[in-house]
């Protein structure tokens, strides 16, 4: 693990998984979701490292080892700084691995940050993966229409529920592991949630500044409550197509909930993602 200092003085902690005894063929940067941390991606990272990739995942500000006060507290202008931290990490990784292609992967909140990132910095990365992603403005519309209770909204389609986290996966062991993890299960602070919402309505709904030759892989479950079936992920993908992006792979997993990498068919999901990342390099 290494650290770097954000522009407001917050220390950001970054985990790494490196290929053994070979030079890396590429770099994968992972942006995790809300109320979790980078080590939850160790299974995917180990798989990619075995294929020759140098994999790095930072704990977002307010999360994991980068938690500086209470869980989910991002600080003043925290949403914009979270995105800026991802940009800084990419720049650091390009210095560590000059000349290697960089894949930027984001799950859930991390994918929203990646959507924001590529509006202004799509030339910094060679390809992006949006996992458990959605049209964020539509998500906020749906949450507001349901009364604003996130837990109730996320679990509405899975009644009767066994736990408050049934919405993340149909694999009960993965749900129980999430609930048992003291660094999981919280939301970001209200001020920065509002900042994210404002960004969604003002910027994320128009990706016309993203370079059109950026390869993109979108992976979602058709039972993910963030997507209203697949209505909102369909809308997200269509927005990128309308913006001129020409290399988009859209993978929908039947029966899967929000965390497709922690579903009962996680090996299939992970293998297909690895095949896409490695399609022209290994």
N, C-alpha and C positions, 0 to 999 in steps of 0.2 A: 504494500500500500504506500502511496505517496500523497502529498498534499500540495495545494497551491492556495494563494490568498486572493479572494475576490476583491473587487474594487472598493467595497465598503468594509474591508478588513475581516470578513468571515473566512474561516479556514475550511476549504472543501477537501474532503478525503476521497481518494480514488483507489479502487481495487484493480488488480491486474491479474490476468491469466495469460501466460506466455507459452508458445510452443517449445517443446523440449528438444534440445540438441539440433535444432534447425533454425535457419533464418526465417523470419516471418514473411509470408507472401502478401499480407494485407493487414489492415487494422480495422477492428470493429469497436465502436464506441456505443455504450448502452446508456440510455436515459430511463430510469425506473419510474414507476407510477407513484401515485399519491398514497401516503400512509404506509410506505414500505421502505426497502433499502436495497442496495446494490447486491448484497450477497444472495438474495433470492434468485439471481440470474446465474449462479455458479454452474448449474447443470448445463445450460446453453453455452456459457462461456468455456467450459471444459471441452465440450464437443467441438466448438470452433477452434480452440487452441490446438486440439489434436489434428485438425485439418490444416494447421500452419498459420493461424491468425493470432495476432497479438490483440487481446481483448481487454478493454478498460471500461469500468463502470464507476462513475462518481456517485456518492451519496449527495442528493440535492440538499441545498440549504434547508434547515429545519427537519432533516431526516437523517437517520442512522448516525454515523460518526460526525456528520456535519451539523448535527442538532446543537444549536448554541443557546437556546432557552427552553421553551416548552415545545412539545411535538407539534409540527406543522407551522410554527411561527417562522415566516420567511424574512421578516424585517421590512424596513421602509423600501418601497418600490421593489418588493421581493420577487414578484413574478418576472419583471423585466430583467432583474439581476440573475434569476435562475436561468433564464435563456442565455444571458451573457456569459454565465459560467460554463455552459455547454460549448459556446463558441471559443472561450479561452482554452478549454480542455482540448478541443480539436486542434487549435494552434500549437499547443504543447505537444500533442501526439505527432503532429506533422514534423516538429523539430526532432522528436525522438526517433521517428521512422521516416526519414526523407525519401520521397519518391514512391512510397507505398500508397495504394488506394485506400480510402477511408470509407467505411460503411457506417452510417449513423442510424442506430436502432432506438426507437422510443416506444414504450408501452404506456397506454392510458394517459395519465397526466404528462408523462414523459413524451408521449406522441404529440400531445398538444404543444408542448415546448418545441418539438421538432418542426411541427407545422409553422410555428412562429419563427424559428431559427431560419428556415429556408426561404422565408420571404425576403430576407436581406443578405443571407450568407450561403446561398445554394452553391456557389462556386467553391466553397471550402471543402465540400464533401463530394464523393464520387457516386454515391447512391444512398437511398434512405429506405428504412423499413418503419411502417406505421402499424403497430400491433395494438389490438383492443382500442382502436381509434374511432373517431366519429366526427360529424359536423358539429363543432362545439357550440355554435349559436343555437342550433336545433336542440341539443342536449339541455342547455340552460332554459330554453322555452318549455321543454317537457317537464323539467324539475319544478319550474315555477307553477305550471299548470297542475302539478300533483301536490302542491302545497309546500314544497321546499324541504321536506324531511328526506334526507339522502338515503338513510337506511331503508325506510319504508318504500321509497321510489325504486331503489335497486332490487329489493326483494319482492316486489308486487307480483311478478309473474311466477314466483316459485312457492306460493302458499299451498299448504301450510309449511313453514320453514322449520328446519332443525336448528339453525343458528342465524345470527345476524349477518353472516358472511356467505350464505348459500349462493348468492349471486355471482361469486367469483369463479366457482368451478362446480361441476357435478361430481368430482372426486372428493369424497368426504375426508380422506386423509389429508389432502392438500388444504381443504378448508380448516381442519383442526390444527394443522401446522401454522397456518396464518394466524388463527386466533390465539395460539400459544406463544407467538412471537411478540415480545414486549415492544419491538420497534415497528409493529404493524397496527393498522386499524384506526387511523385518525385522518382528519381532513386538514387542509391548509387553513390558515386564519381567514376570517371574513373579509378583511381589507384586501388581501391578495386574491381571494376568490372573486371579489368584485372586479379587481383589475384584470384577471383572466377573462371574465365575462365581457368586459368592455373591449378587450382585445379581440375576442371571438366575434363580436358584432361589428367592430370597426375595421378589422384587418384579416382575420383568418378566413372570412367568407369570400375573399377575393385573392386567390393565389397567383395573380397575373404577373407578379415580379419574380416568380420562381423560374429558373432556366428550363427551357422546354426539353432539353436532352437529359434531364436528371432521371435516372432509373428509379422506380418506386415500387415497393412491395407492400401491399395492404393486406393484413391478415386479421380476420375477425370471426367470432362465433355468431351463429344466427339466433342464439338465445341471449346474447349480450344485452342487458337492459339499457346500456348507454346508446344503443342503436335503434331502438324501437323496431325489433326484428332486424332487418338490414336497411331500413329506409334511410337512416341518416348516414350510414357508411356508403350506401349507394350515392347519396348526394355528395358526400366528400369526394369520392372517386370521380364523379361527373364534373365537379368543380375543377379538378386538376386536368381532366381531359379537355374541358372547355378552355382552360388556360393555355392549352397547346402541348402539354406533356405527352410524349409519344411512346414511352416505355413504362407502362403501368401493369403490374400483375396484381390481380385482386382475388384473394383466396378466402372463401367462406367455408367454415367448418360446421356442418349440420350437428345440432344438439349441443354445441359448445357454448359455454357462458363467457364471462369477461376475460379470464386469464387462460387464453388458448394454450399457452406454454405450460400450464399446470392442469390440463384436462386429462381425462382418462386415456386419450389417444395422443398424449404429449410426444411420444417417440415419432409418430407420423408427422405431427406439426413441426417438430424441431428438425426432422430430416428434410422436409420440404423447404424450410427456411434455409438450412445449410446448403441445399442444392442450388437455391437461387443465389445465395451470396457467392458460392464458389463456381458458378456456371461458366465463367470465362477465365478462371485463374488456376484451377487445380486439375 
